[in-house]
Amino acid sequence: MKTKKSFFTKLLTLSFAASIALSGCSSDDNGKEPAKPAGGDAKGEPVVLKFAAQNDNTPATQKLLDAFNSTQDKYKVEWTEMTNDSAQMHDQLLNSLSSGSSEYDVLSLDVVWAGEFAGAGYLEPIDVRMNEAGYEKASFNAGSMASGNYKGKQYTLPFFPDLGLLYFRKDIVSAEDAAKLEGGSYTYDDLYAMSEKYSGEKGTKFGFVYQSKQYEGLTVNVTEFSKSYTDVKGGLETMYKFTKAPFSPKDLLNFTEGETHTNFEQGNAVFSRNWPYAFGRINGQEDGVEIKVDQVGIAPLPNGGSVGGWLLSLNKNSKNLDGAWEFVKFAAGEEGQKIMSTEGGYLPGFNALLENADVQAKNVMLSYPGFQKALTTTIARPVSPEYSKVSDTIQVQAHKYLSSGSGLDEAAAAIEAAGKAE
């Protein structure tokens, strides 16, 4: 499965995506235009920076570029829209980067690509530049930053994050339990007890539903249950406990996001682990939705929610690294992130904006205390130059154990090794 993208477009009738791509003027002796020097060409024209990213069905990305371009006359960022198919975009970028091309200066990357591209030597580290700009890691979404940190070096800043959440029926759960959930002061064992306690109320059939099929969503959930692979055995045991629970669907091991949101929005489940797009479906009363938005509460997951979304990075072979950094610094900073959030409904990766009135007005979830808490506890999936192989190992081993209840030690050992691979 491709990595789950942010669906804040449905959240606010806006489309998920984002980014930008530029065609460039890199230079060699094969008839291409020579690259412009960092300070512009002899005629005083601005240096063109090429930003590779998927298309954006909101006005946000174009307004971001317009705002940056209006701030100075030394650089000009252009936008060439790439595909929204993450697998195709991955391969297109990989083909360009692996050839040593300077075709793109700035890259928008799915969070699980960062380790692969950094490990292959395609990305420029940004630690020194961040320090010079006064940018502290704590100012940005934690899971996004962890996703772009490879072997102790930072290679990315957040473009827009996505994250795992716990949804719950606040018209069923007691005020006391709701407070525990929203504050993040509960464990998976507590969630099991609540699932047992509340399932069956108001026509519900299930306690807690989540993604347990053998695909990328299972890697995401193993990451969350295992506390980012610090307690793999305990995490797997807890998942198996939920799999066999009397309040769980019999076919839970076939659940993806679709089955999860369907059962929650149709009133079948008290608790659901999903991405923010699921709230958008309920808020927008999409086809098939039977519950109302005022029946829904949002909370952080017990060990933090896996981060999704997109990151900003520098092509190591860019002939204009200083200019590329200027754009990344702007786009990931407070001004750029406010444009993305208010014009496109995207989740800001710059933490101070989470309490900004203008941003909150464009994203109703930001007013939910449990959602605000969830944003401070995001975690990353494994960061590896061979992420696909790592994820496959996690999926296969976890699903094998969850399906049979046997081979726990072997599965835990294999997953632990994969989850810590760099």
Rosetta blueprint (number, residue, H / E / L):
1 M L
2 K L
3 T L
4 K L
5 K L
6 S L
7 F L
8 F H
9 T H
10 K H
11 L H
12 L L
13 T L
14 L L
15 S L
16 F L
17 A L
18 A L
19 S L
20 I L
21 A L
22 L L
23 S L
24 G L
25 C L
26 S L
27 S L
28 D L
29 D L
30 N L
31 G L
32 K L
33 E L
34 P L
35 A L
36 K L
37 P L
38 A L
39 G L
40 G L
41 D L
42 A L
43 K L
44 G L
45 E L
46 P L
47 V E
48 V E
49 L E
50 K E
51 F E
52 A E
53 A E
54 Q E
55 N L
56 D L
57 N L
58 T L
59 P L
60 A H
61 T H
62 Q H
63 K H
64 L H
65 L H
66 D H
67 A H
68 F H
69 N H
70 S H
71 T H
72 Q L
73 D L
74 K L
75 Y E
76 K E
77 V E
78 E E
79 W E
80 T E
81 E E
82 M E
83 T L
84 N L
85 D L
86 S H
87 A H
88 Q H
89 M H
90 H H
91 D H
92 Q H
93 L H
94 L H
95 N H
96 S H
97 L H
98 S H
99 S L
100 G L
101 S L
102 S L
103 E L
104 Y L
105 D L
106 V E
107 L E
108 S E
109 L E
110 D E
111 V H
112 V H
113 W H
114 A H
115 G H
116 E H
117 F H
118 A H
119 G H
120 A L
121 G L
122 Y L
123 L E
124 E L
125 P L
126 I L
127 D H
128 V H
129 R H
130 M H
131 N H
132 E H
133 A H
134 G L
135 Y L
136 E L
137 K H
138 A H
139 S H
140 F E
141 N L
142 A H
143 G H
144 S H
145 M H
146 A H
147 S H
148 G L
149 N E
150 Y E
151 K L
152 G L
153 K E
154 Q E
155 Y L
156 T E
157 L E
158 P E
159 F E
160 F E
161 P E
162 D E
163 L E
164 G L
165 L E
166 L E
167 Y E
168 F E
169 R E
170 K L
171 D L
172 I L
173 V L
174 S L
175 A H
176 E H
177 D H
178 A H
179 A H
180 K H
181 L H
182 E H
183 G H
184 G L
185 S L
186 Y L
187 T L
188 Y H
189 D H
190 D H
191 L H
192 Y H
193 A H
194 M H
195 S H
196 E H
197 K H
198 Y H
199 S L
200 G L
201 E H
202 K H
203 G H
204 T L
205 K L
206 F E
207 G E
208 F E
209 V E
210 Y L
211 Q L
212 S L
213 K L
214 Q L
215 Y L
216 E H
217 G H
218 L H
219 T H
220 V H
221 N H
222 V H
223 T H
224 E H
225 F H
226 S L
227 K L
228 S L
229 Y L
230 T L
231 D L
232 V H
233 K H
234 G H
235 G H
236 L H
237 E H
238 T H
239 M H
240 Y H
241 K H
242 F H
243 T H
244 K L
245 A L
246 P L
247 F L
248 S L
249 P L
250 K L
251 D L
252 L H
253 L H
254 N H
255 F L
256 T L
257 E H
258 G H
259 E H
260 T H
261 H H
262 T H
263 N H
264 F H
265 E H
266 Q L
267 G L
268 N L
269 A E
270 V E
271 F E
272 S E
273 R E
274 N E
275 W L
276 P L
277 Y H
278 A H
279 F H
280 G H
281 R H
282 I H
283 N H
284 G L
285 Q L
286 E L
287 D L
288 G L
289 V L
290 E L
291 I L
292 K L
293 V H
294 D H
295 Q H
296 V E
297 G E
298 I E
299 A E
300 P L
301 L L
302 P L
303 N L
304 G L
305 G L
306 S E
307 V E
308 G E
309 G E
310 W E
311 L E
312 L E
313 S E
314 L E
315 N E
316 K L
317 N L
318 S L
319 K L
320 N L
321 L H
322 D H
323 G H
324 A H
325 W H
326 E H
327 F H
328 V H
329 K H
330 F H
331 A H
332 A H
333 G L
334 E H
335 E H
336 G H
337 Q H
338 K H
339 I H
340 M H
341 S H
342 T H
343 E H
344 G H
345 G L
346 Y L
347 L L
348 P L
349 G L
350 F E
351 N H
352 A H
353 L H
354 L H
355 E H
356 N L
357 A H
358 D H
359 V H
360 Q H
361 A H
362 K H
363 N L
364 V H
365 M H
366 L H
367 S H
368 Y L
369 P H
370 G H
371 F H
372 Q H
373 K H
374 A H
375 L H
376 T L
377 T L
378 T L
379 I E
380 A L
381 R L
382 P L
383 V L
384 S L
385 P L
386 E L
387 Y H
388 S H
389 K H
390 V H
391 S H
392 D H
393 T H
394 I H
395 Q H
396 V H
397 Q H
398 A H
399 H H
400 K H
401 Y H
402 L H
403 S H
404 S H
405 G L
406 S L
407 G L
408 L H
409 D H
410 E H
411 A H
412 A H
413 A H
414 A H
415 I H
416 E H
417 A H
418 A H
419 G H
420 K L
421 A L
422 E L
